[in-house]
Amino acid sequence: MPMLTQFTQTVHTLKEWAVAINALESGKTIMLLRKGGIKEKNGRFQVAHEQVLLYPTYEHQQPSLLKAEYANLVQPVPSGWHPETVRIGSWAQITDILPLSDEAIIKALLPFHIWNENFISDRLNWKPQQPIFILLLRTYKLSQAQEITYLPEYGGCKSWIDITAPIQLLDSQPVLSDSNYRQMVEEVKEVISQLTVDS
């Protein structure tokens, strides 16, 4: 399952908690769970682009929603705080988009991501008629991390932003090998498949 770079540069960016991006960049997870920000188009989560820079956010990180080993990594910041510059160190190919509404399946995926049971319950209860989207990401480290200036239009509860200047993707290195990534994807899909058959 080789992941070939389709573009040599991009401005398309997915915002996510910094602790989650760190876990993606270190190969500890390939999974994000999304229901969308308050300012999502049409009021629901949609994947705008499958090849995205990873933009770390800090303001809404909540240690109480993370497993203990990740909660300890969060430095709380005041409401409305943002850095003057944002470090972009990676990009990702979103290889799988799996909308799930079955609580048992979502809870069975707990070993594959960084969040805890409180996060799962919180997301299931918010807009319960909408599914939780499981995103599987093949993450690549940029050959050189980029510091971009924070702009007001980058703020707010939205998942997707376009930054003002493109960042080069050439010479990026995958965090996980093809075989390791493929194995992790297959393990996730096996859990989903098994519980779907059983239900």
ZAMI-793806 format. One record per atom (N, C-alpha, C, O): x, y, z. Coordinates in steps of 0.2 Angstrom, whole numbers, plus 5000, padded with zeros to 4 digits. Layout:
// residues N
R_east_north_up
R_X_Y_Z;
...
END
This chain:
// residues 199
R_east_north_up
R_5004_4994_5000;
R_5000_5000_5000;
R_5004_5006_5000;
R_5004_5010_5005;
R_5008_5007_4995;
R_5013_5013_4995;
R_5009_5020_4994;
R_5004_5020_4991;
R_5011_5025_4998;
R_5007_5031_4998;
R_5011_5036_4994;
R_5016_5039_4997;
R_5010_5037_4988;
R_5014_5042_4984;
R_5011_5049_4985;
R_5006_5050_4985;
R_5016_5054_4985;
R_5015_5061_4986;
R_5011_5063_4979;
R_5014_5063_4974;
R_5005_5066_4980;
R_5002_5068_4974;
R_5003_5075_4973;
R_5003_5077_4967;
R_5005_5079_4978;
R_5007_5086_4977;
R_5014_5087_4980;
R_5016_5084_4984;
R_5017_5092_4977;
R_5024_5094_4980;
R_5023_5099_4985;
R_5028_5101_4989;
R_5018_5103_4986;
R_5017_5108_4991;
R_5009_5109_4992;
R_5005_5106_4988;
R_5007_5111_4998;
R_5000_5112_4999;
R_4999_5118_5004;
R_5004_5120_5008;
R_4993_5121_5004;
R_4991_5126_5009;
R_4986_5123_5013;
R_4984_5126_5018;
R_4983_5117_5012;
R_4977_5114_5015;
R_4980_5111_5022;
R_4985_5108_5022;
R_4976_5113_5027;
R_4978_5111_5034;
R_4973_5109_5038;
R_4967_5111_5038;
R_4974_5103_5042;
R_4969_5101_5047;
R_4972_5103_5054;
R_4977_5101_5056;
R_4967_5106_5057;
R_4969_5108_5064;
R_4967_5102_5069;
R_4962_5099_5068;
R_4972_5101_5074;
R_4971_5096_5079;
R_4975_5098_5085;
R_4980_5101_5084;
R_4973_5095_5091;
R_4976_5096_5097;
R_4984_5094_5096;
R_4985_5089_5092;
R_4988_5098_5099;
R_4995_5097_5098;
R_4997_5091_5100;
R_5002_5087_5098;
R_4994_5088_5106;
R_4996_5082_5109;
R_4994_5076_5104;
R_4998_5071_5104;
R_4989_5077_5100;
R_4987_5072_5095;
R_4992_5072_5089;
R_4994_5067_5087;
R_4994_5078_5087;
R_4999_5078_5082;
R_5006_5075_5084;
R_5009_5072_5080;
R_5008_5077_5090;
R_5014_5074_5092;
R_5013_5066_5092;
R_5018_5063_5091;
R_5007_5063_5094;
R_5007_5056_5094;
R_5007_5053_5087;
R_5010_5048_5086;
R_5004_5057_5082;
R_5004_5055_5075;
R_5012_5055_5073;
R_5014_5051_5069;
R_5015_5060_5074;
R_5022_5061_5072;
R_5027_5056_5075;
R_5032_5055_5072;
R_5025_5053_5081;
R_5029_5049_5084;
R_5027_5041_5083;
R_5030_5037_5085;
R_5022_5041_5078;
R_5020_5034_5077;
R_5016_5030_5082;
R_5015_5024_5082;
R_5014_5034_5087;
R_5010_5031_5093;
R_5003_5029_5091;
R_4999_5025_5094;
R_5000_5033_5086;
R_4993_5032_5083;
R_4993_5034_5076;
R_4998_5037_5073;
R_4988_5031_5073;
R_4987_5033_5066;
R_4979_5036_5065;
R_4977_5037_5060;
R_4976_5037_5071;
R_4969_5038_5071;
R_4967_5045_5075;
R_4970_5046_5080;
R_4963_5048_5071;
R_4959_5054_5074;
R_4952_5052_5074;
R_4949_5049_5070;
R_4948_5055_5079;
R_4941_5055_5080;
R_4938_5062_5079;
R_4940_5066_5083;
R_4934_5063_5074;
R_4931_5070_5073;
R_4924_5069_5073;
R_4921_5065_5070;
R_4921_5075_5075;
R_4914_5076_5074;
R_4913_5083_5071;
R_4907_5085_5070;
R_4918_5087_5071;
R_4918_5093_5068;
R_4918_5099_5073;
R_4916_5098_5078;
R_4921_5105_5070;
R_4920_5111_5075;
R_4914_5114_5074;
R_4910_5113_5070;
R_4913_5119_5078;
R_4906_5123_5079;
R_4905_5126_5072;
R_4899_5127_5070;
R_4910_5128_5069;
R_4910_5132_5063;
R_4911_5128_5056;
R_4912_5131_5051;
R_4909_5122_5057;
R_4910_5117_5051;
R_4904_5119_5046;
R_4899_5122_5047;
R_4906_5118_5039;
R_4902_5120_5034;
R_4896_5115_5034;
R_4896_5109_5036;
R_4890_5118_5034;
R_4883_5114_5034;
R_4882_5111_5041;
R_4878_5107_5042;
R_4886_5113_5046;
R_4885_5111_5053;
R_4887_5104_5054;
R_4886_5101_5060;
R_4891_5101_5050;
R_4893_5094_5051;
R_4900_5093_5048;
R_4903_5097_5044;
R_4904_5088_5050;
R_4911_5087_5048;
R_4911_5084_5041;
R_4907_5079_5040;
R_4915_5087_5037;
R_4917_5084_5031;
R_4924_5084_5030;
R_4928_5089_5032;
R_4927_5079_5026;
R_4934_5079_5024;
R_4935_5084_5018;
R_4933_5082_5013;
R_4938_5089_5019;
R_4939_5094_5014;
R_4945_5092_5009;
R_4944_5093_5003;
R_4950_5089_5012;
R_4956_5087_5008;
R_4959_5081_5011;
R_4959_5080_5017;
R_4961_5077_5007;
R_4964_5070_5009;
R_4972_5071_5010;
R_4975_5066_5013;
R_4975_5076_5008;
R_4982_5077_5009;
R_4983_5084_5013;
R_4981_5089_5010;
R_4985_5084_5019;
R_4984_5090_5023;
R_4991_5091_5027;
R_4993_5086_5030;
R_4992_5097_5028;
R_4997_5099_5034;
R_4994_5098_5040;
R_4988_5099_5041;
R_4998_5097_5046;
R_4995_5096_5052;
R_4996_5102_5056;
R_5002_5103_5058;
R_4991_5105_5059;
R_4992_5112_5062;
R_4990_5111_5069;
R_4984_5109_5071;
R_4995_5111_5074;
R_4993_5110_5081;
R_4990_5116_5084;
R_4991_5122_5083;
R_4985_5114_5088;
R_4981_5119_5092;
R_4982_5117_5100;
R_4983_5112_5102;
R_4981_5122_5104;
R_4982_5122_5111;
R_4977_5124_5116;
R_4976_5121_5121;
R_4972_5128_5113;
R_4968_5132_5118;
R_4963_5127_5121;
R_4961_5127_5127;
R_4960_5122_5117;
R_4955_5117_5119;
R_4957_5110_5121;
R_4953_5106_5122;
R_4964_5110_5122;
R_4966_5103_5124;
R_4964_5102_5132;
R_4965_5106_5136;
R_4961_5096_5133;
R_4958_5095_5140;
R_4961_5088_5142;
R_4960_5083_5140;
R_4966_5089_5147;
R_4969_5083_5150;
R_4964_5078_5152;
R_4965_5072_5152;
R_4958_5080_5154;
R_4953_5075_5157;
R_4950_5071_5152;
R_4946_5066_5153;
R_4951_5072_5145;
R_4948_5068_5140;
R_4954_5064_5136;
R_4953_5061_5131;
R_4960_5064_5139;
R_4965_5060_5137;
R_4967_5055_5141;
R_4967_5055_5147;
R_4970_5049_5138;
R_4973_5044_5143;
R_4979_5047_5147;
R_4982_5052_5145;
R_4980_5044_5152;
R_4985_5047_5157;
R_4992_5049_5154;
R_4995_5054_5156;
R_4994_5044_5150;
R_5001_5046_5147;
R_5001_5052_5142;
R_5007_5054_5141;
R_4995_5054_5140;
R_4995_5059_5136;
R_4993_5066_5139;
R_4995_5071_5138;
R_4989_5065_5144;
R_4986_5070_5148;
R_4992_5074_5152;
R_4992_5080_5152;
R_4997_5070_5154;
R_5003_5073_5157;
R_5007_5078_5152;
R_5011_5082_5155;
R_5006_5077_5146;
R_5010_5081_5141;
R_5006_5088_5139;
R_5009_5092_5136;
R_5000_5089_5142;
R_4997_5095_5140;
R_4998_5101_5145;
R_4998_5100_5151;
R_5000_5106_5142;
R_5001_5112_5146;
R_4995_5117_5145;
R_4994_5120_5140;
R_4991_5118_5150;
R_4985_5122_5149;
R_4987_5129_5148;
R_4992_5132_5150;
R_4983_5132_5143;
R_4984_5139_5141;
R_4977_5143_5142;
R_4972_5140_5142;
R_4977_5149_5143;
R_4971_5153_5144;
R_4967_5153_5138;
R_4969_5152_5133;
R_4960_5154_5139;
R_4956_5155_5134;
R_4957_5160_5129;
R_4959_5166_5131;
R_4957_5159_5123;
R_4959_5164_5118;
R_4967_5164_5116;
R_4969_5168_5112;
R_4971_5161_5120;
R_4978_5161_5119;
R_4980_5158_5112;
R_4977_5153_5110;
R_4985_5160_5109;
R_4988_5157_5103;
R_4995_5159_5103;
R_4997_5164_5105;
R_4999_5155_5100;
R_5006_5157_5099;
R_5007_5162_5093;
R_5002_5162_5089;
R_5012_5166_5094;
R_5013_5171_5088;
R_5015_5167_5082;
R_5013_5170_5076;
R_5019_5162_5082;
R_5020_5158_5077;
R_5018_5150_5078;
R_5018_5148_5084;
R_5016_5147_5073;
R_5014_5140_5073;
R_5019_5135_5070;
R_5021_5137_5064;
R_5021_5130_5073;
R_5026_5126_5070;
R_5022_5120_5066;
R_5018_5117_5069;
R_5024_5120_5060;
R_5021_5114_5056;
R_5027_5110_5054;
R_5032_5111_5050;
R_5026_5104_5057;
R_5032_5099_5056;
R_5030_5093_5052;
R_5034_5088_5051;
R_5024_5092_5050;
R_5022_5086_5047;
R_5016_5087_5042;
R_5012_5092_5043;
R_5014_5082_5038;
R_5008_5082_5034;
R_5006_5075_5034;
R_5009_5070_5036;
R_4999_5074_5032;
R_4997_5067_5032;
R_4992_5066_5026;
R_4989_5070_5023;
R_4992_5060_5024;
R_4988_5057_5019;
R_4982_5054_5023;
R_4983_5049_5026;
R_4976_5056_5022;
R_4970_5053_5026;
R_4968_5047_5021;
R_4965_5048_5016;
R_4970_5041_5023;
R_4969_5035_5019;
R_4962_5032_5020;
R_4960_5029_5015;
R_4959_5033_5026;
R_4953_5030_5027;
R_4948_5035_5031;
R_4951_5038_5035;
R_4942_5035_5029;
R_4937_5039_5032;
R_4931_5035_5034;
R_4927_5032_5030;
R_4930_5033_5041;
R_4926_5028_5043;
R_4920_5031_5047;
R_4922_5032_5053;
R_4914_5033_5045;
R_4909_5036_5049;
R_4906_5030_5053;
R_4904_5025_5051;
R_4906_5031_5060;
R_4903_5026_5064;
R_4898_5029_5069;
R_4899_5034_5072;
R_4893_5025_5070;
R_4888_5027_5075;
R_4887_5022_5081;
R_4884_5024_5086;
R_4889_5016_5080;
R_4889_5011_5085;
R_4893_5012_5091;
R_4899_5012_5090;
R_4890_5013_5096;
R_4894_5015_5102;
R_4899_5009_5104;
R_4905_5010_5106;
R_4897_5003_5103;
R_4901_4997_5105;
R_4907_4997_5101;
R_4913_4995_5103;
R_4907_4998_5094;
R_4912_4998_5090;
R_4917_5004_5091;
R_4923_5003_5092;
R_4914_5010_5093;
R_4919_5016_5094;
R_4923_5014_5101;
R_4928_5016_5101;
R_4919_5011_5106;
R_4923_5010_5112;
R_4928_5004_5111;
R_4933_5004_5114;
R_4927_5000_5106;
R_4932_4994_5105;
R_4938_4997_5102;
R_4943_4994_5102;
R_4938_5003_5099;
R_4944_5006_5096;
R_4948_5010_5100;
R_4953_5013_5098;
R_4946_5010_5107;
R_4950_5014_5112;
R_4957_5013_5112;
R_4961_5017_5113;
R_4960_5006_5111;
R_4967_5005_5111;
R_4971_5009_5105;
R_4977_5009_5106;
R_4967_5011_5100;
R_4971_5013_5094;
R_4972_5021_5094;
R_4975_5024_5089;
R_4969_5025_5099;
R_4970_5032_5099;
R_4972_5034_5106;
R_4973_5031_5111;
R_4972_5041_5107;
R_4975_5044_5113;
R_4970_5046_5118;
R_4972_5048_5124;
R_4964_5046_5116;
R_4958_5048_5120;
R_4956_5043_5125;
R_4957_5037_5124;
R_4952_5045_5130;
R_4949_5041_5135;
R_4942_5040_5134;
R_4939_5043_5130;
R_4939_5036_5139;
R_4932_5035_5139;
R_4927_5041_5139;
R_4922_5042_5136;
R_4930_5046_5143;
R_4926_5052_5144;
R_4926_5056_5137;
R_4920_5059_5136;
R_4931_5056_5133;
R_4931_5059_5127;
R_4926_5055_5122;
R_4922_5059_5119;
R_4926_5049_5122;
R_4921_5045_5118;
R_4914_5047_5120;
R_4910_5048_5116;
R_4912_5047_5127;
R_4905_5048_5129;
R_4904_5056_5127;
R_4898_5057_5125;
R_4908_5060_5128;
R_4907_5067_5126;
R_4905_5068_5119;
R_4901_5071_5117;
R_4909_5064_5114;
R_4908_5065_5107;
R_4902_5061_5105;
R_4898_5064_5100;
R_4900_5056_5108;
R_4894_5052_5107;
R_4888_5056_5108;
R_4883_5056_5105;
R_4888_5060_5114;
R_4882_5064_5116;
R_4881_5070_5113;
R_4876_5073_5113;
R_4887_5073_5110;
R_4886_5079_5106;
R_4884_5078_5099;
R_4887_5074_5095;
R_4878_5081_5097;
R_4875_5080_5091;
R_4874_5072_5090;
R_4877_5069_5085;
R_4871_5069_5094;
R_4870_5061_5094;
R_4868_5058_5087;
R_4869_5052_5086;
R_4864_5062_5083;
R_4862_5060_5077;
R_4867_5059_5071;
R_4866_5056_5066;
R_4873_5062_5073;
R_4878_5062_5068;
R_4884_5057_5070;
R_4885_5056_5076;
R_4887_5054_5065;
R_4892_5049_5067;
R_4898_5052_5069;
R_4899_5058_5068;
R_4902_5048_5072;
R_4909_5050_5074;
R_4913_5048_5068;
R_4913_5042_5065;
R_4918_5052_5065;
R_4922_5050_5059;
R_4929_5048_5062;
R_4932_5051_5065;
R_4930_5042_5060;
R_4937_5039_5062;
R_4941_5040_5056;
R_4940_5038_5050;
R_4946_5044_5057;
R_4951_5046_5051;
R_4958_5042_5053;
R_4960_5042_5058;
R_4960_5038_5047;
R_4966_5035_5048;
R_4971_5039_5044;
R_4970_5040_5038;
R_4977_5041_5047;
R_4982_5045_5043;
R_4989_5042_5043;
R_4991_5040_5048;
R_4991_5042_5037;
R_4998_5041_5036;
R_5002_5047_5036;
R_5002_5052_5032;
R_5006_5048_5042;
R_5009_5054_5043;
R_5016_5054_5040;
R_5020_5049_5041;
R_5018_5060_5038;
R_5025_5061_5035;
R_5028_5067_5039;
R_5025_5072_5040;
R_5035_5066_5041;
R_5038_5072_5044;
R_5041_5076_5038;
R_5044_5074_5033;
R_5040_5083_5038;
R_5043_5087_5033;
R_5051_5087_5034;
R_5054_5086_5039;
R_5054_5088_5028;
R_5061_5088_5028;
R_5064_5093_5033;
R_5069_5093_5036;
R_5060_5099_5034;
R_5062_5104_5038;
R_5056_5107_5041;
R_5051_5110_5037;
R_5055_5107_5047;
R_5049_5110_5050;
R_5048_5118_5049;
R_5054_5121_5048;
R_5042_5120_5048;
R_5041_5127_5046;
R_5038_5131_5051;
R_5033_5128_5055;
R_5040_5137_5053;
R_5036_5142_5057;
R_5032_5147_5053;
R_5035_5151_5050;
R_5026_5146_5054;
R_5021_5151_5051;
R_5019_5156_5056;
R_5017_5154_5061;
R_5017_5162_5053;
R_5014_5167_5058;
R_5007_5166_5059;
R_5003_5165_5054;
R_5005_5166_5065;
R_4998_5165_5067;
R_4994_5171_5064;
R_4996_5177_5065;
R_4988_5170_5061;
R_4984_5175_5058;
R_4977_5174_5061;
R_4975_5168_5063;
R_4973_5179_5063;
R_4967_5178_5066;
R_4962_5174_5062;
R_4958_5170_5065;
R_4963_5173_5055;
R_4958_5169_5052;
R_4960_5161_5053;
R_4956_5157_5051;
R_4965_5160_5056;
R_4967_5153_5058;
R_4964_5151_5064;
R_4963_5145_5065;
R_4961_5155_5068;
R_4958_5154_5074;
R_4951_5151_5073;
R_4948_5151_5068;
R_4947_5150_5079;
R_4940_5147_5079;
R_4940_5140_5078;
R_4944_5136_5077;
R_4934_5138_5080;
R_4932_5130_5080;
R_4931_5128_5073;
R_4925_5126_5072;
R_4936_5127_5069;
R_4935_5124_5063;
R_4940_5119_5061;
R_4946_5120_5064;
R_4939_5114_5057;
R_4944_5109_5056;
R_4949_5110_5051;
R_4955_5108_5051;
R_4947_5114_5046;
R_4951_5115_5040;
R_4952_5122_5039;
R_4948_5126_5039;
R_4959_5124_5037;
R_4960_5131_5035;
R_4965_5130_5030;
R_4969_5125_5029;
R_4966_5135_5026;
R_4971_5136_5021;
R_4976_5142_5023;
R_4974_5147_5024;
R_4982_5140_5024;
R_4987_5145_5026;
R_4989_5149_5020;
R_4987_5147_5014;
R_4992_5155_5021;
R_4993_5160_5016;
R_4998_5158_5011;
R_4998_5160_5005;
R_5003_5154_5013;
R_5009_5152_5008;
R_5010_5145_5009;
R_5009_5142_5014;
R_5011_5141_5003;
R_5011_5134_5003;
R_5018_5132_5006;
R_5023_5135_5006;
R_5017_5126_5009;
R_5023_5122_5012;
R_5025_5117_5007;
R_5021_5113_5005;
R_5032_5116_5006;
R_5034_5111_5002;
R_5034_5104_5006;
R_5035_5103_5012;
R_5032_5099_5002;
R_5031_5092_5004;
R_5037_5087_5002;
R_5037_5082_5004;
R_5041_5090_4997;
R_5046_5086_4995;
R_5051_5083_5000;
R_5052_5087_5005;
R_5054_5077_4999;
R_5059_5074_5004;
R_5056_5073_5011;
R_5060_5072_5015;
R_5049_5073_5011;
R_5046_5071_5018;
R_5047_5063_5019;
R_5048_5060_5014;
R_5048_5062_5025;
R_5049_5055_5027;
R_5043_5052_5031;
R_5041_5055_5036;
R_5040_5046_5029;
R_5035_5043_5032;
R_5037_5041_5039;
R_5042_5039_5041;
R_5032_5042_5044;
R_5033_5040_5051;
R_5034_5033_5052;
R_5038_5030_5056;
R_5029_5029_5048;
R_5029_5022_5048;
R_5030_5019_5042;
R_5029_5022_5036;
R_5033_5013_5041;
R_5034_5010_5035;
R_5028_5008_5032;
R_5023_5008_5035;
R_5028_5006_5025;
R_5022_5004_5022;
R_5019_4998_5026;
R_5013_4998_5027;
R_5023_4993_5027;
R_5020_4987_5030;
R_5018_4988_5037;
R_5012_4986_5039;
R_5021_4993_5041;
R_5018_4994_5048;
R_5012_4998_5048;
R_5007_4997_5052;
R_5011_5003_5043;
R_5005_5006_5042;
R_5000_5002_5040;
R_4994_5002_5043;
R_5001_4998_5035;
R_4996_4993_5032;
R_4993_4989_5038;
R_4987_4987_5038;
R_4998_4986_5042;
R_4996_4982_5048;
R_4991_4985_5052;
R_4986_4982_5055;
R_4993_4991_5054;
R_4989_4995_5059;
R_4982_4996_5056;
R_4977_4996_5060;
R_4981_4998_5050;
R_4975_4999_5046;
R_4971_4993_5047;
R_4965_4993_5048;
R_4974_4987_5045;
R_4970_4981_5045;
R_4968_4979_5052;
R_4962_4976_5052;
R_4972_4981_5057;
R_4969_4979_5064;
R_4963_4983_5066;
R_4959_4980_5069;
R_4963_4989_5064;
R_4957_4994_5065;
R_4951_4991_5061;
R_4946_4990_5064;
R_4952_4989_5055;
R_4947_4987_5051;
R_4944_4980_5053;
R_4938_4979_5053;
R_4948_4976_5056;
R_4946_4970_5058;
R_4942_4970_5064;
R_4937_4967_5065;
R_4944_4975_5069;
R_4939_4976_5075;
R_4932_4979_5072;
R_4927_4976_5075;
R_4932_4983_5068;
R_4926_4986_5065;
R_4922_4980_5062;
R_4916_4980_5063;
R_4925_4976_5058;
R_4922_4971_5054;
R_4919_4966_5059;
R_4913_4964_5058;
R_4923_4964_5064;
R_4921_4959_5068;
R_4915_4961_5072;
R_4910_4957_5073;
R_4915_4967_5075;
R_4909_4969_5079;
R_4903_4971_5074;
R_4897_4970_5076;
R_4904_4972_5068;
R_4899_4973_5063;
R_4895_4967_5062;
R_4889_4966_5061;
R_4899_4962_5061;
R_4896_4955_5060;
R_4892_4952_5066;
R_4887_4949_5065;
R_4895_4954_5072;
R_4892_4951_5078;
R_4886_4955_5080;
R_4881_4952_5083;
R_4885_4961_5078;
R_4879_4965_5080;
R_4873_4963_5076;
R_4868_4966_5077;
END
